[in-house]
Amino acid sequence: MMKELRDLRARMNLAGLSRKEAARALHLSHSALNRKLRGEIGLTREEVERLLHLTSRGRGQGHERP
């Protein structure tokens, strides 16, 4: 599981998706998302799928900026 989380964090970085943006898209607090990405609490299948979808689009293709 840790490798999958590491890969997911890498995908987020490569896509330019900040944790703040990802948390907003998942309707989570920034703190809750960080805990999930560190493996302290589990990500749901839906959350993983949403993050994969967001990272496949990359910055500037649907990400909202504050």
N, C-alpha and C positions, 0 to 999 in steps of 0.2 A: 504493500500500500504506500509506503514512503516513496518508492520510485515513481509511482503514479502521481503523487502529490508534487514531487520535484519536477516531473515532466509538465504538469499542469501549470505550475508557477513559471516555468521556462517559457511555455507557450504564451502566457499572459505578457511576460516581459517582451518577447519577440514581436507580439502584436501591438505593443504599446498600450496595453489595457492596464490601467492602474487598479489597485485594490479598491480604492474609493469608488471608481466607476463600476467595477465588478460588483461590489457590495450593493450599490444602488440598483443595478440591473436585477440582482437576485432578491431585492427587498430585504436585505440583511444589514445589520450595523457593520461598520468597518471592523470593529473588534470581533464580532462573531465570524466574519469571513476569515480574518487572520487566524483565529483559533482552528477553523476548519482546514485551512491551507497548511497549518502546522501539524495536523493530525490529532489535535486534542479532542475534537469532536468530529463526527462523521459528516461528510458531504452526502446529500441524497443523490440518487441517480439523476433526478431532474436538474439539480444544481450543476452537476458535472456536465450534463448535456448542454445546458445553457452557456456555461463557461466555454465549452468547446465551440459552440456556435459563435459566440462573441469573438473568440480568438481567431476563428477562421476568416472573419471579415476584415480584421485589422483596423487601425486607427483611421478615422476620416470616412469610414463607411458605415455610419449608423451609430457611432458612439456620441453620446451627448456630453458636451462640455459644460461645467458649471458656470 
